[in-house]
Amino acid sequence: QGQLVESGGGLVQAGDSLRLSCAASGRTSARHAMGWFRQAPGKERRFVAAVTWSGRSTKYADSVKDRFIISVDNAENTVYLQMNNLRPEDTARYYCATGPVFDLRTVHDKRIYNFWGQGTQVTVSS
């Protein structure tokens, strides 16, 4: 296994945008799932979005649909999360993770992911 390194977090105001990056080292496969999760203090880690390394399939949590966009750059081995129209409730530490197979039925489940990054903090002020 390689390494996942997130970046791009910060402190922004409501309505602003941020783009998170997740740089992956090591072998990747078009079938692998790449997911973004977030965890606020005192709360469980929750699914945000996922994509295949091929970029052909995506899934979003209802809370971010139409505001966030997940994408991949295969040449850079990087997954991005473009976050638009940020809200205070988006405040959390954001983690990327990789799992062996992208399945629309299970890609929201953190248990299918076997490798995680250290996270990047996103804080949205009102």
Secondary structure, DSSP 8 states (H G I E B T S, - for coil): ---EEEE--EEEETT--EEEEEEE-S---TT-EEEEEEE-TTS--EEEEEEETTSS-EEE-TTTTTTEEEEEETTTTEEEEEE-S--GGG-EEEEEEEES---TTTTT-GGG--EE---EEEEEE-
